[in-house]
Amino acid sequence: PAPAPSTGRDTTPPVVNITSPGNGTEIRSRVRFTATVAATDNVGIRDVRMYFNGDRCVTTAAPYRCVFTMPSRRSGSLNVTAQATDLSGNKADTTITVRAAR
């Protein structure tokens, strides 16, 4: 039998993971750190957007990396969010938390 015809539309979202820093990592105030993301998709990745403390970074080529600076604070947690978009416009995101080191 002949294969079923393709609908031509990709509806599979990408897979995205923040590989560094690890969830719960402590980072000292005013220290620059690199956030690294692994993103894969059945069609291809258009871009990865990362967000931290109001800052946004967009990268279009693997390895997906952005440099952020931990703000001045004595304690508390902040989120690092990564959103991958594939070539068909499907999106997926993930979030980790980093903690301010004392």
C-alpha atoms as one frame of an Amber mdcrd trajectory, in Angstrom:
protein
   0.000   0.000   0.000   1.026   3.575  -0.647   2.037   5.763   2.316  -0.613
   8.066   3.691  -0.458  11.565   2.234   1.192  14.181   4.412  -0.858  17.127
   5.588   2.256  19.260   5.045   1.842  21.085   8.341   4.294  20.537  11.183
   2.527  20.662  14.533   5.265  19.076  16.655   6.742  21.568  19.129  10.478
  21.666  19.778  12.084  20.173  22.875  13.955  22.710  24.994  16.055  22.311
  28.161  18.237  24.721  30.103  21.451  22.775  30.624  23.363  25.430  32.557
  23.078  26.792  35.164  21.318  23.988  36.980  17.981  24.556  38.668  18.572
  25.985  42.149  22.137  27.123  41.442  23.395  29.886  43.736  24.984  32.845
  41.937  26.700  35.751  43.658  25.469  39.306  43.226  26.757  41.142  40.127
  28.385  37.989  38.715  27.999  37.306  35.000  26.839  33.805  34.127  26.165
  31.958  30.906  22.817  30.304  30.353  23.067  27.378  27.921  20.096  25.741
  26.238  19.684  22.502  24.303  16.886  22.679  21.722  15.875  20.100  19.120
  13.041  19.744  16.657  11.916  17.390  13.920  12.113  20.206  11.333  14.647
  22.675  12.750  15.056  25.477  15.288  14.479  29.079  14.167  15.606  30.714
  17.410  15.910  30.407  21.161  14.900  33.310  23.378  16.106  33.542  26.956
  14.718  35.808  29.640  16.257  36.761  32.995  15.375  39.608  35.358  13.775
  41.687  32.582  16.575  41.059  30.080  16.023  39.195  26.827  18.552  37.506
  24.565  17.831  35.880  21.198  20.187  33.375  19.621  19.758  31.576  16.313
  22.621  29.082  16.223  23.594  26.172  18.430  25.058  26.107  20.952  22.341
  28.423  22.281  24.026  30.629  24.902  23.365  33.992  26.514  25.275  35.893
  29.202  23.345  37.548  32.027  24.372  39.361  35.216  22.918  38.452  38.593
  21.460  41.642  40.091  22.513  43.087  43.424  20.429  41.377  46.077  21.082
  39.651  49.341  18.662  36.780  48.938  15.815  35.500  46.829  15.254  33.623
  43.625  14.942  34.621  39.994  13.751  32.663  36.981  15.643  31.912  33.794
  13.205  31.078  30.989  14.070  29.695  27.557  11.648  29.554  24.648  12.475
  27.678  21.456  10.651  28.337  18.188  10.869  25.877  15.316  10.842  26.654
  11.589   7.064  26.148  11.501   6.412  28.587  14.352   5.723  25.971  17.037
   7.014  27.021  20.457   8.013  25.365  23.709   9.475  26.824  26.871  11.071
  25.830  30.124  12.021  27.690  33.287  14.561  27.167  36.050  15.205  29.133
  39.223  18.569  30.533  40.313  19.177  31.797  43.819  21.095  34.828  44.975
  24.124  33.695  46.977  24.866  35.532  50.180
